[in-house]
Amino acid sequence: MKKDTHPDYHMINVKMTNGDIIKMKSTWGAEGDQLSLDIDPSAHPAWTGGNQKLLDTGGRVSKFKSKYDGLGF
């Protein structure tokens, strides 16, 4: 295997949306850098099971529904 082909794997601080800071191994940044998240597992509906409203931006959802109207979407 070639030397120096893989990035450095080190510990960073990850700041969650609620302000908690956890330590995690990553190739992002440098040792001890802090990565602030906009969305994390403690707040995202995909992980929390919360209700998410469908936002129709520019009529995209309506256009999709009309295009595939007969398929039951």
LUMKOL-470843 format. One record per atom (N, C-alpha, C, O): atom name; residue number from 1; residue in three letters; y, x, z. Coordinates in Angstrom, 2 decimals. Example, Ala and Ser with C-alpha at 12.3 -4.5 7.8 and 13.67 -1.06 7.14 Angstrom:
R  site  pos  code        Y        X        Z
R     N    1   ALA    -5.69    13.19     7.80
R    CA    1   ALA    -4.50    12.30     7.80
R     C    1   ALA    -3.30    13.20     7.80
R     O    1   ALA    -3.32    14.24     8.46
R     N    2   SER    -2.25    12.85     7.08
R    CA    2   SER    -1.06    13.67     7.14
R     C    2   SER     0.03    12.90     7.87
R     O    2   SER     1.14    13.41     8.04
end
This chain:
R  site  pos  code        Y        X        Z
R     N    1   MET    -1.18     0.83     0.00
R    CA    1   MET     0.00     0.00     0.00
R     C    1   MET     1.25     0.88     0.00
R     O    1   MET     1.29     1.92     0.67
R     N    2   LYS     2.26     0.47    -0.75
R    CA    2   LYS     3.50     1.22    -0.81
R     C    2   LYS     4.26     1.14     0.51
R     O    2   LYS     4.26     0.11     1.19
R     N    3   LYS     4.90     2.23     0.86
R    CA    3   LYS     5.73     2.26     2.07
R     C    3   LYS     7.08     1.63     1.77
R     O    3   LYS     7.55     1.63     0.63
R     N    4   ASP     7.70     1.10     2.80
R    CA    4   ASP     9.06     0.52     2.73
R     C    4   ASP     9.19    -0.65     1.76
R     O    4   ASP    10.27    -0.87     1.21
R     N    5   THR     8.12    -1.41     1.54
R    CA    5   THR     8.23    -2.59     0.68
R     C    5   THR     8.44    -3.87     1.48
R     O    5   THR     8.91    -4.87     0.94
R     N    6   HIS     8.10    -3.85     2.76
R    CA    6   HIS     8.25    -5.03     3.59
R     C    6   HIS     9.51    -4.95     4.44
R     O    6   HIS     9.86    -3.87     4.91
R     N    7   PRO    10.20    -6.09     4.63
R    CA    7   PRO    11.40    -6.07     5.47
R     C    7   PRO    11.05    -5.85     6.94
R     O    7   PRO     9.92    -6.07     7.37
R     N    8   ASP    12.03    -5.43     7.70
R    CA    8   ASP    11.87    -5.19     9.13
R     C    8   ASP    11.67    -6.53     9.85
R     O    8   ASP    12.43    -7.47     9.62
R     N    9   TYR    10.67    -6.61    10.70
R    CA    9   TYR    10.34    -7.81    11.47
R     C    9   TYR    10.76    -7.54    12.91
R     O    9   TYR    10.17    -6.69    13.57
R     N   10   HIS    11.77    -8.26    13.41
R    CA   10   HIS    12.36    -7.95    14.71
R     C   10   HIS    12.73    -9.23    15.46
R     O   10   HIS    12.62   -10.33    14.91
R     N   11   MET    13.16    -9.09    16.71
R    CA   11   MET    13.55   -10.22    17.54
R     C   11   MET    15.02   -10.58    17.31
R     O   11   MET    15.88    -9.71    17.30
R     N   12   ILE    15.29   -11.90    17.13
R    CA   12   ILE    16.66   -12.41    17.03
R     C   12   ILE    16.81   -13.56    18.03
R     O   12   ILE    15.82   -14.06    18.57
R     N   13   ASN    18.04   -13.96    18.27
R    CA   13   ASN    18.33   -15.12    19.11
R     C   13   ASN    18.65   -16.29    18.20
R     O   13   ASN    19.47   -16.16    17.29
R     N   14   VAL    18.02   -17.43    18.43
R    CA   14   VAL    18.26   -18.63    17.65
R     C   14   VAL    18.93   -19.65    18.55
R     O   14   VAL    18.37   -20.05    19.57
R     N   15   LYS    20.15   -20.08    18.17
R    CA   15   LYS    20.90   -21.05    18.95
R     C   15   LYS    20.65   -22.44    18.38
R     O   15   LYS    21.00   -22.73    17.23
R     N   16   MET    20.03   -23.30    19.19
R    CA   16   MET    19.71   -24.66    18.77
R     C   16   MET    20.98   -25.52    18.80
R     O   16   MET    22.02   -25.08    19.30
R     N   17   THR    20.90   -26.73    18.27
R    CA   17   THR    22.08   -27.60    18.21
R     C   17   THR    22.56   -28.05    19.58
R     O   17   THR    23.73   -28.37    19.75
R     N   18   ASN    21.66   -28.07    20.57
R    CA   18   ASN    22.08   -28.48    21.92
R     C   18   ASN    22.60   -27.31    22.75
R     O   18   ASN    22.96   -27.50    23.91
R     N   19   GLY    22.65   -26.10    22.18
R    CA   19   GLY    23.19   -24.93    22.87
R     C   19   GLY    22.14   -24.01    23.45
R     O   19   GLY    22.47   -22.89    23.85
R     N   20   ASP    20.88   -24.45    23.51
R    CA   20   ASP    19.81   -23.58    24.01
R     C   20   ASP    19.63   -22.39    23.07
R     O   20   ASP    19.76   -22.53    21.85
R     N   21   ILE    19.32   -21.24    23.64
R    CA   21   ILE    19.07   -20.04    22.84
R     C   21   ILE    17.64   -19.60    23.10
R     O   21   ILE    17.23   -19.41    24.24
R     N   22   ILE    16.88   -19.44    22.01
R    CA   22   ILE    15.51   -18.97    22.11
R     C   22   ILE    15.35   -17.68    21.34
R     O   22   ILE    16.08   -17.44    20.37
R     N   23   LYS    14.42   -16.86    21.75
R    CA   23   LYS    14.13   -15.61    21.05
R     C   23   LYS    13.00   -15.86    20.08
R     O   23   LYS    12.03   -16.55    20.40
R     N   24   MET    13.12   -15.28    18.87
R    CA   24   MET    12.14   -15.52    17.83
R     C   24   MET    12.05   -14.29    16.94
R     O   24   MET    13.05   -13.59    16.72
R     N   25   LYS    10.87   -14.02    16.42
R    CA   25   LYS    10.72   -12.92    15.47
R     C   25   LYS    11.12   -13.39    14.09
R     O   25   LYS    10.80   -14.51    13.68
R     N   26   SER    11.83   -12.53    13.36
R    CA   26   SER    12.32   -12.91    12.04
R     C   26   SER    12.64   -11.67    11.21
R     O   26   SER    12.75   -10.56    11.74
R     N   27   THR    12.77   -11.87     9.92
R    CA   27   THR    13.25   -10.80     9.03
R     C   27   THR    14.74   -10.99     8.75
R     O   27   THR    15.35   -10.16     8.07
R     N   28   TRP    15.35   -12.07     9.29
R    CA   28   TRP    16.76   -12.36     9.09
R     C   28   TRP    17.60   -11.43     9.95
R     O   28   TRP    17.25   -11.16    11.10
R     N   29   GLY    18.70   -10.94     9.43
R    CA   29   GLY    19.66   -10.16    10.20
R     C   29   GLY    19.09    -8.87    10.76
R     O   29   GLY    18.20    -8.25    10.18
R     N   30   ALA    19.63    -8.49    11.91
R    CA   30   ALA    19.20    -7.26    12.58
R     C   30   ALA    18.76    -7.60    14.00
R     O   30   ALA    18.97    -8.72    14.46
R     N   31   GLU    18.15    -6.66    14.67
R    CA   31   GLU    17.67    -6.84    16.04
R     C   31   GLU    18.79    -7.36    16.92
R     O   31   GLU    19.86    -6.75    17.00
R     N   32   GLY    18.56    -8.50    17.61
R    CA   32   GLY    19.54    -9.05    18.54
R     C   32   GLY    20.60    -9.95    17.93
R     O   32   GLY    21.41   -10.51    18.67
R     N   33   ASP    20.64   -10.12    16.60
R    CA   33   ASP    21.61   -11.03    15.98
R     C   33   ASP    21.34   -12.47    16.40
R     O   33   ASP    20.23   -12.81    16.80
R     N   34   GLN    22.38   -13.31    16.32
R    CA   34   GLN    22.22   -14.72    16.68
R     C   34   GLN    22.36   -15.60    15.45
R     O   34   GLN    23.33   -15.50    14.71
R     N   35   LEU    21.38   -16.48    15.25
R    CA   35   LEU    21.37   -17.44    14.15
R     C   35   LEU    21.64   -18.82    14.75
R     O   35   LEU    20.87   -19.29    15.59
R     N   36   SER    22.73   -19.47    14.32
R    CA   36   SER    23.06   -20.81    14.82
R     C   36   SER    22.57   -21.84    13.83
R     O   36   SER    22.87   -21.77    12.64
R     N   37   LEU    21.80   -22.82    14.32
R    CA   37   LEU    21.22   -23.85    13.47
R     C   37   LEU    22.10   -25.09    13.42
R     O   37   LEU    22.70   -25.47    14.43
R     N   38   ASP    22.19   -25.72    12.24
R    CA   38   ASP    22.87   -27.00    12.09
R     C   38   ASP    21.91   -28.15    12.39
R     O   38   ASP    22.31   -29.17    12.94
R     N   39   ILE    20.65   -27.96    12.02
R    CA   39   ILE    19.61   -28.96    12.25
R     C   39   ILE    18.41   -28.22    12.81
R     O   39   ILE    18.01   -27.18    12.27
R     N   40   ASP    17.82   -28.74    13.86
R    CA   40   ASP    16.63   -28.11    14.43
R     C   40   ASP    15.61   -29.18    14.81
R     O   40   ASP    15.92   -30.37    14.77
R     N   41   PRO    14.41   -28.77    15.19
R    CA   41   PRO    13.37   -29.74    15.52
R     C   41   PRO    13.71   -30.68    16.67
R     O   41   PRO    13.13   -31.76    16.77
R     N   42   SER    14.62   -30.29    17.55
R    CA   42   SER    14.97   -31.17    18.67
R     C   42   SER    15.92   -32.29    18.25
R     O   42   SER    16.10   -33.25    19.00
R     N   43   ALA    16.53   -32.17    17.07
R    CA   43   ALA    17.51   -33.17    16.65
R     C   43   ALA    17.16   -33.86    15.33
R     O   43   ALA    17.73   -34.92    15.04
R     N   44   HIS    16.27   -33.32    14.54
R    CA   44   HIS    15.99   -33.86    13.22
R     C   44   HIS    15.01   -35.03    13.30
R     O   44   HIS    14.00   -34.94    13.99
R     N   45   PRO    15.29   -36.14    12.59
R    CA   45   PRO    14.41   -37.31    12.65
R     C   45   PRO    12.98   -37.05    12.18
R     O   45   PRO    12.07   -37.76    12.60
R     N   46   ALA    12.76   -36.07    11.34
R    CA   46   ALA    11.41   -35.78    10.88
R     C   46   ALA    10.52   -35.34    12.04
R     O   46   ALA     9.32   -35.60    12.02
R     N   47   TRP    11.10   -34.68    13.05
R    CA   47   TRP    10.32   -34.22    14.20
R     C   47   TRP    10.42   -35.16    15.39
R     O   47   TRP     9.49   -35.25    16.19
R     N   48   THR    11.55   -35.87    15.51
R    CA   48   THR    11.75   -36.71    16.67
R     C   48   THR    11.24   -38.13    16.46
R     O   48   THR    11.06   -38.87    17.42
R     N   49   GLY    11.01   -38.52    15.19
R    CA   49   GLY    10.55   -39.87    14.90
R     C   49   GLY    11.66   -40.90    14.94
R     O   49   GLY    11.39   -42.10    14.97
R     N   50   GLY    12.90   -40.43    14.94
R    CA   50   GLY    14.04   -41.35    14.98
R     C   50   GLY    14.23   -42.09    13.66
R     O   50   GLY    13.63   -41.74    12.64
R     N   51   ASN    15.06   -43.09    13.71
R    CA   51   ASN    15.35   -43.87    12.51
R     C   51   ASN    16.40   -43.15    11.69
R     O   51   ASN    17.39   -42.65    12.22
R     N   52   GLN    16.16   -43.11    10.40
R    CA   52   GLN    17.11   -42.48     9.50
R     C   52   GLN    17.56   -43.52     8.49
R     O   52   GLN    16.73   -44.17     7.86
R     N   53   LYS    18.85   -43.66     8.34
R    CA   53   LYS    19.37   -44.61     7.38
R     C   53   LYS    19.48   -43.93     6.02
R     O   53   LYS    19.79   -42.75     5.93
R     N   54   LEU    19.21   -44.70     4.98
R    CA   54   LEU    19.27   -44.19     3.63
R     C   54   LEU    20.69   -44.29     3.13
R     O   54   LEU    21.24   -45.39     3.04
R     N   55   LEU    21.30   -43.17     2.82
R    CA   55   LEU    22.68   -43.14     2.35
R     C   55   LEU    22.67   -43.05     0.84
R     O   55   LEU    22.18   -42.07     0.27
R     N   56   ASP    23.22   -44.05     0.20
R    CA   56   ASP    23.25   -44.11    -1.26
R     C   56   ASP    24.52   -43.44    -1.76
R     O   56   ASP    25.58   -44.06    -1.83
R     N   57   THR    24.40   -42.16    -2.11
R    CA   57   THR    25.55   -41.40    -2.58
R     C   57   THR    25.62   -41.48    -4.10
R     O   57   THR    24.72   -41.01    -4.80
R     N   58   GLY    26.66   -42.06    -4.59
R    CA   58   GLY    26.86   -42.13    -6.03
R     C   58   GLY    25.88   -43.05    -6.74
R     O   58   GLY    25.69   -42.90    -7.95
R     N   59   GLY    25.25   -43.99    -6.03
R    CA   59   GLY    24.34   -44.93    -6.66
R     C   59   GLY    23.00   -44.35    -7.06
R     O   59   GLY    22.29   -44.97    -7.86
R     N   60   ARG    22.64   -43.19    -6.53
R    CA   60   ARG    21.38   -42.55    -6.91
R     C   60   ARG    20.17   -43.38    -6.52
R     O   60   ARG    19.22   -43.52    -7.29
R     N   61   VAL    20.20   -43.94    -5.32
R    CA   61   VAL    19.07   -44.74    -4.85
R     C   61   VAL    18.96   -46.01    -5.69
R     O   61   VAL    17.86   -46.40    -6.08
R     N   62   SER    20.08   -46.64    -5.96
R    CA   62   SER    20.07   -47.85    -6.79
R     C   62   SER    19.56   -47.55    -8.19
R     O   62   SER    18.80   -48.33    -8.76
R     N   63   LYS    19.97   -46.43    -8.73
R    CA   63   LYS    19.52   -46.03   -10.07
R     C   63   LYS    18.01   -45.79   -10.07
R     O   63   LYS    17.32   -46.19   -11.00
R     N   64   PHE    17.50   -45.13    -9.03
R    CA   64   PHE    16.07   -44.87    -8.93
R     C   64   PHE    15.29   -46.17    -8.81
R     O   64   PHE    14.28   -46.36    -9.47
R     N   65   LYS    15.79   -47.07    -7.95
R    CA   65   LYS    15.10   -48.35    -7.75
R     C   65   LYS    15.08   -49.19    -9.02
R     O   65   LYS    14.07   -49.82    -9.32
R     N   66   SER    16.18   -49.20    -9.76
R    CA   66   SER    16.20   -49.98   -11.00
R     C   66   SER    15.32   -49.35   -12.07
R     O   66   SER    14.73   -50.07   -12.88
R     N   67   LYS    15.23   -48.04   -12.09
R    CA   67   LYS    14.40   -47.35   -13.09
R     C   67   LYS    12.92   -47.62   -12.85
R     O   67   LYS    12.17   -47.81   -13.81
R     N   68   TYR    12.51   -47.63   -11.58
R    CA   68   TYR    11.10   -47.82   -11.24
R     C   68   TYR    10.89   -49.15   -10.53
R     O   68   TYR    10.11   -49.24    -9.58
R     N   69   ASP    11.58   -50.18   -10.99
R    CA   69   ASP    11.57   -51.50   -10.34
R     C   69   ASP    10.17   -52.11   -10.25
R     O   69   ASP     9.85   -52.71    -9.22
R     N   70   GLY     9.35   -51.99   -11.26
R    CA   70   GLY     8.05   -52.64   -11.28
R     C   70   GLY     6.99   -51.95   -10.46
R     O   70   GLY     5.88   -52.49   -10.33
R     N   71   LEU     7.27   -50.77    -9.90
R    CA   71   LEU     6.27   -50.01    -9.18
R     C   71   LEU     6.27   -50.31    -7.67
R     O   71   LEU     5.41   -49.81    -6.95
R     N   72   GLY     7.21   -51.10    -7.20
R    CA   72   GLY     7.21   -51.51    -5.80
R     C   72   GLY     7.92   -50.56    -4.86
R     O   72   GLY     7.60   -50.54    -3.67
R     N   73   PHE     8.85   -49.77    -5.34
R    CA   73   PHE     9.60   -48.88    -4.46
R     C   73   PHE    10.69   -49.63    -3.74
R     O   73   PHE    11.42   -49.04    -2.94
end
